[in-house]
Amino acid sequence: MTGGLGFIGSAVVSAAAAEGWHVTVLDAVVPASVPGSLPDGVMAVRGDAGDPAALERVLPGTDVVCHLAAKVGLELGMADAPAYVGQNGLATAQLVAAMAHHGVCGLVLASSMVVYGEGTYVHPADSRPVRPAPRRERDLAAGLFDPRDAHDGEVLLPALTTEDAPTDPRSVYALTKLAQEHLVAAWARSTGGTAIALRYHNVYGPGLPRDTPYAGVAALFASAVARCEAPLVFEDGRQRRSFVHVDDVAQATIAAIRAIAGSLAPGAGSRARVEGSLARGEGPRALLKASAAPGPAFRVFNVGGPSVQTILDVAEAISAPAGIRPVVTGRYRAGDVRHITASSAAITAELGWHPRIGFAEGMRSLAESLVSVGRRRPPVAEGRGAGG
């Protein structure tokens, strides 16, 4: 599991250990205190997911790789582009190349909703699907935030986004997440391996990273509350999103790993099987082909929450226990997505997963963890605004 000590990764590691699986975590940062605190059956190795030498240490004997390591969040500018392409694109290319060499047959990729760009919309007159026109600067400046039909100017209605929606990445980060999906799909087709990409939507929960300019909207709001500042909400706060608890995300990831592992031939990735195949001169490619699961080599699933919320809902839920009220600023950023909400029907139907932690319950526990000793309601303070 690459990136197994991060926010999502640690939750997945705990869930995998509870399954009784033997887990090797490859993470660029392994503090000295970590190895002794890991669950039974989990080993941590310090190294980069894109380093061939590190991959050589951890891949032999592996059945399934769960690739979570990535540079995440919206870049601050084009100066960040090389880091995103290197840590997400190139590192994934190194990983799948090493997997092909070692005959590893299964891969679960942590992808993201950002590959869709703007969400799905229907026309108010007849509910037909419509691709919205780009939002115009003059509309945004006038507080007209909802996308419109390019032909008749009607305000479109948001709908749930399914996996067959067109992809339209709008940032370097989004481009690299989509590139990861294509690299993994190419690996699966080329080698006969089996892969699942999970398009996580807005993930929140204990351990949510804060105080970083690359954080998502819930983390930015949490950081403001931890500083006793009012969260600043962009636009009108009515942007729709699908927030999913990190523990539910971990279980979705386990379901994907289980589906792939269960489809592989017994011992498909075991050291003995790999070495035996190589000794017979078959090579890793033959091993992968023989172990390939029936059905599509590459599948994509949305992983979203149990309901749809607005950005303002999130700001209020996080700040209320601290006695703070969020501030809706009306500010906007060109290129921001207005609405993007997940349909998780496919993963429910095919893998049996569905989110179990409700928005109110999950946000309550997150919010309570942020409340400072000696609660007080602060004056409105400047902070990083967020639109989702």
CORZIQUI-V115718 format. One record per residue. N is the residue number from 1. RES is the residue in one small letter. PSI is psi in degrees with one decimal (999 if undefined). OMEGA is omega in degrees with one decimal (999 if undefined). Layout:
BEGIN
<<N	RES	PSI	OMEGA> <N	RES	PSI	OMEGA>>
END
This chain:
BEGIN
<<1	m	112.5	177.2> <2	t	145.2	-179.3> <3	g	30.4	-173.0> <4	g	-2.8	178.2> <5	l	5.3	179.7> <6	g	-171.6	-177.0> <7	f	-56.9	178.9> <8	i	-40.0	-175.9> <9	g	-43.5	-179.2> <10	s	-33.9	177.2> <11	a	-38.2	178.6> <12	v	-40.5	178.6> <13	v	-46.0	179.3> <14	s	-42.6	179.6> <15	a	-38.1	178.9> <16	a	-39.6	178.0> <17	a	-36.6	178.6> <18	a	-23.1	176.1> <19	e	-9.9	-177.2> <20	g	13.5	-179.9> <21	w	152.3	173.2> <22	h	119.0	-171.9> <23	v	130.2	170.2> <24	t	122.3	179.5> <25	v	127.2	172.4> <26	l	114.7	-175.9> <27	d	142.3	-177.8> <28	a	-23.1	179.9> <29	v	114.4	177.1> <30	v	92.0	179.6> <31	p	154.7	-177.1> <32	a	-27.7	-177.1> <33	s	-11.9	-171.9> <34	v	-51.0	-172.9> <35	p	-39.7	-178.4> <36	g	-14.7	-177.4> <37	s	0.1	-178.3> <38	l	150.7	176.4> <39	p	160.5	176.1> <40	d	139.8	178.2> <41	g	4.2	-178.7> <42	v	131.2	177.5> <43	m	137.0	179.7> <44	a	133.4	177.8> <45	v	131.1	178.5> <46	r	127.1	179.1> <47	g	164.1	-178.4> <48	d	140.9	-178.9> <49	a	-18.4	178.8> <50	g	9.1	-178.3> <51	d	112.5	-178.2> <52	p	-35.6	-179.3> <53	a	-40.4	178.0> <54	a	-40.3	179.8> <55	l	-33.7	177.9> <56	e	-29.4	-179.0> <57	r	-30.3	-169.1> <58	v	-20.2	-172.7> <59	l	-34.7	-178.8> <60	p	130.7	179.7> <61	g	2.2	-177.7> <62	t	138.2	175.0> <63	d	-46.2	-177.0> <64	v	135.8	172.9> <65	v	133.8	172.3> <66	c	111.2	-172.5> <67	h	98.9	-179.7> <68	l	-20.4	-175.7> <69	a	131.1	178.7> <70	a	158.2	166.8> <71	k	119.8	-169.3> <72	v	166.3	175.0> <73	g	163.3	-178.7> <74	l	129.2	178.9> <75	e	155.0	179.3> <76	l	-19.5	-179.7> <77	g	177.3	-176.7> <78	m	-17.8	175.8> <79	a	-21.3	178.5> <80	d	-12.1	-172.6> <81	a	-46.5	-179.7> <82	p	-37.6	-179.8> <83	a	-42.3	179.2> <84	y	-45.0	-179.5> <85	v	-39.3	-179.8> <86	g	-50.2	-174.6> <87	q	-25.6	-179.7> <88	n	-53.9	-176.5> <89	g	-60.6	-176.3> <90	l	-41.5	-179.9> <91	a	-39.1	178.0> <92	t	-37.4	176.3> <93	a	-42.7	177.1> <94	q	-39.4	-178.8> <95	l	-50.1	-176.4> <96	v	-30.4	175.6> <97	a	-43.0	178.9> <98	a	-36.3	176.7> <99	m	-41.9	178.0> <100	a	-39.4	-179.7> <101	h	-37.5	-175.7> <102	h	1.3	177.1> <103	g	27.0	176.3> <104	v	131.7	-165.7> <105	c	-18.1	-173.1> <106	g	145.6	-178.4> <107	l	130.2	170.9> <108	v	125.2	-177.6> <109	l	133.2	171.6> <110	a	102.3	175.6> <111	s	-160.8	-172.0> <112	s	154.5	175.4> <113	m	-18.0	-175.5> <114	v	-17.2	180.0> <115	v	-21.3	-178.9> <116	y	-26.3	-169.8> <117	g	-130.2	177.2> <118	e	152.3	-177.2> <119	g	-162.7	-177.4> <120	t	141.1	-178.7> <121	y	155.3	174.0> <122	v	155.8	179.7> <123	h	137.7	-177.3> <124	p	-21.9	-175.9> <125	a	-39.7	-173.6> <126	d	7.8	176.9> <127	s	19.1	176.9> <128	r	145.0	178.3> <129	p	138.0	-179.4> <130	v	132.8	170.7> <131	r	121.5	-174.6> <132	p	151.1	171.9> <133	a	152.9	175.2> <134	p	140.2	179.4> <135	r	134.2	-175.5> <136	r	144.7	-179.0> <137	e	-41.6	-177.3> <138	r	-31.7	175.5> <139	d	-44.5	179.9> <140	l	-42.4	179.7> <141	a	-28.2	179.5> <142	a	2.7	-179.9> <143	g	18.1	177.4> <144	l	92.3	-167.6> <145	f	-22.8	-174.0> <146	d	138.5	179.4> <147	p	153.0	-177.9> <148	r	159.7	174.2> <149	d	134.4	-176.6> <150	a	-21.7	-174.3> <151	h	-46.8	-175.4> <152	d	-1.3	175.8> <153	g	4.6	180.0> <154	e	142.1	175.1> <155	v	127.5	-176.2> <156	l	156.1	-179.7> <157	l	132.4	179.7> <158	p	147.0	177.8> <159	a	168.7	178.9> <160	l	143.6	-178.9> <161	t	127.1	177.2> <162	t	170.5	-174.0> <163	e	-19.3	179.8> <164	d	6.2	176.0> <165	a	148.7	178.5> <166	p	147.9	174.4> <167	t	142.6	-177.6> <168	d	67.2	-176.4> <169	p	136.6	-173.0> <170	r	15.0	178.1> <171	s	165.4	176.1> <172	v	-42.2	178.0> <173	y	-48.3	-179.8> <174	a	-40.8	178.1> <175	l	-40.6	-178.6> <176	t	-31.1	176.2> <177	k	-40.3	176.8> <178	l	-37.5	176.2> <179	a	-39.2	176.0> <180	q	-44.6	179.4> <181	e	-44.6	-178.7> <182	h	-38.4	177.5> <183	l	-43.2	-179.8> <184	v	-41.2	177.4> <185	a	-40.0	178.5> <186	a	-40.9	176.6> <187	w	-44.8	-178.3> <188	a	-43.8	-180.0> <189	r	-39.9	-174.9> <190	s	-37.3	-171.8> <191	t	-14.4	-173.5> <192	g	10.4	176.7> <193	g	176.6	-180.0> <194	t	132.9	-176.3> <195	a	147.9	174.0> <196	i	129.7	172.8> <197	a	127.6	179.5> <198	l	116.1	179.0> <199	r	88.9	179.2> <200	y	137.4	172.2> <201	h	-151.5	-171.3> <202	n	106.8	-175.2> <203	v	136.2	178.8> <204	y	169.3	177.1> <205	g	-174.9	179.7> <206	p	139.0	-179.6> <207	g	7.3	179.8> <208	l	124.6	-179.0> <209	p	139.0	179.7> <210	r	173.8	174.0> <211	d	42.5	173.8> <212	t	138.0	-179.0> <213	p	-11.3	-178.8> <214	y	5.3	-175.2> <215	a	158.6	175.1> <216	g	-179.4	-170.6> <217	v	-44.0	-179.5> <218	a	-38.3	179.2> <219	a	-37.7	178.5> <220	l	-42.3	176.8> <221	f	-42.3	179.5> <222	a	-39.5	178.7> <223	s	-42.0	179.3> <224	a	-44.8	-179.3> <225	v	-39.8	179.1> <226	a	-26.8	176.4> <227	r	6.0	-176.6> <228	c	38.2	176.2> <229	e	156.6	177.3> <230	a	127.7	174.7> <231	p	137.3	178.6> <232	l	123.8	-175.1> <233	v	127.6	-179.8> <234	f	165.4	-177.5> <235	e	-135.4	179.6> <236	d	5.8	179.0> <237	g	0.6	-176.3> <238	r	9.7	176.3> <239	q	131.7	-175.3> <240	r	136.8	178.6> <241	r	168.3	176.2> <242	s	106.8	-178.5> <243	f	129.0	-175.2> <244	v	133.8	-176.0> <245	h	145.3	-176.3> <246	v	-32.8	178.2> <247	d	-34.8	174.7> <248	d	-38.5	177.1> <249	v	-41.7	178.1> <250	a	-42.8	-179.8> <251	q	-33.7	174.7> <252	a	-40.4	179.2> <253	t	-40.9	176.5> <254	i	-41.3	178.9> <255	a	-39.3	178.8> <256	a	-43.7	178.1> <257	i	-44.2	-179.3> <258	r	-40.8	-179.7> <259	a	-42.2	179.9> <260	i	-47.3	-178.5> <261	a	-38.4	-179.4> <262	g	-21.1	-178.5> <263	s	-13.4	-177.6> <264	l	153.6	174.9> <265	a	146.1	-179.5> <266	p	128.3	178.4> <267	g	23.5	-173.9> <268	a	-36.4	-177.5> <269	g	10.5	-175.1> <270	s	153.2	-178.7> <271	r	-43.3	-177.4> <272	a	-42.1	-178.4> <273	r	-42.8	179.6> <274	v	-47.4	-178.2> <275	e	-37.3	178.0> <276	g	-41.3	178.9> <277	s	-43.7	-179.7> <278	l	-36.8	179.9> <279	a	-32.3	178.3> <280	r	0.7	178.9> <281	g	15.1	-177.2> <282	e	-33.3	-179.0> <283	g	159.4	-178.4> <284	p	-34.5	-177.6> <285	r	-42.6	178.5> <286	a	-39.1	178.5> <287	l	-45.2	179.8> <288	l	-43.4	-179.4> <289	k	-40.8	-178.7> <290	a	-26.1	-176.5> <291	s	-0.6	-173.2> <292	a	141.6	178.4> <293	a	151.1	174.2> <294	p	159.2	178.1> <295	g	-172.5	-176.9> <296	p	138.3	178.8> <297	a	-23.7	-176.2> <298	f	127.6	179.3> <299	r	149.2	178.2> <300	v	137.1	177.1> <301	f	137.6	167.4> <302	n	146.1	172.8> <303	v	97.5	-176.3> <304	g	175.6	-178.1> <305	g	178.9	-175.1> <306	p	-10.8	-177.3> <307	s	173.7	-179.9> <308	v	132.3	176.6> <309	q	164.0	171.8> <310	t	164.4	177.5> <311	i	-37.5	178.3> <312	l	-36.6	175.2> <313	d	-43.9	-177.4> <314	v	-46.4	-179.7> <315	a	-41.7	-179.9> <316	e	-41.4	-178.8> <317	a	-37.6	-178.6> <318	i	-35.9	-172.4> <319	s	-21.7	-174.2> <320	a	-46.2	-178.5> <321	p	-21.4	178.6> <322	a	1.5	-178.7> <323	g	26.9	-178.1> <324	i	143.2	175.7> <325	r	128.9	177.6> <326	p	157.9	179.5> <327	v	121.4	175.6> <328	v	117.0	-168.5> <329	t	-25.2	-172.6> <330	g	-3.1	177.3> <331	r	161.5	-179.1> <332	y	162.6	174.9> <333	r	126.6	177.7> <334	a	134.1	179.5> <335	g	-11.4	176.6> <336	d	147.3	177.8> <337	v	135.9	-179.8> <338	r	-57.9	-178.4> <339	h	136.5	171.2> <340	i	109.9	-178.8> <341	t	147.0	-169.2> <342	a	140.4	158.4> <343	s	119.8	178.3> <344	s	21.5	-176.8> <345	a	-35.8	-175.6> <346	a	-45.7	-178.8> <347	i	-29.9	175.4> <348	t	-44.6	-177.7> <349	a	-39.5	-171.5> <350	e	-33.6	-177.1> <351	l	-5.6	177.2> <352	g	15.5	-179.5> <353	w	143.7	167.9> <354	h	149.7	-178.2> <355	p	139.4	-176.5> <356	r	-19.9	-175.9> <357	i	116.8	-179.3> <358	g	158.2	-178.0> <359	f	-47.6	-176.6> <360	a	-44.9	-179.9> <361	e	-47.7	-177.3> <362	g	-43.6	-179.9> <363	m	-33.1	179.2> <364	r	-45.8	-179.2> <365	s	-37.4	177.5> <366	l	-45.4	-177.6> <367	a	-42.5	-177.4> <368	e	-29.2	179.4> <369	s	-14.4	-176.8> <370	l	-10.9	-174.3> <371	v	127.1	-179.7> <372	s	157.8	173.7> <373	v	135.4	-177.4> <374	g	69.2	-175.8> <375	r	140.6	176.1> <376	r	155.0	177.0> <377	r	112.7	-173.4> <378	p	165.5	170.1> <379	p	158.8	178.6> <380	v	128.8	-179.0> <381	a	153.0	178.4> <382	e	141.8	176.5> <383	g	-176.2	178.6> <384	r	122.2	178.1> <385	g	163.4	-177.0> <386	a	139.4	177.1> <387	g	3.9	177.5> <388	g	999	999>>
END
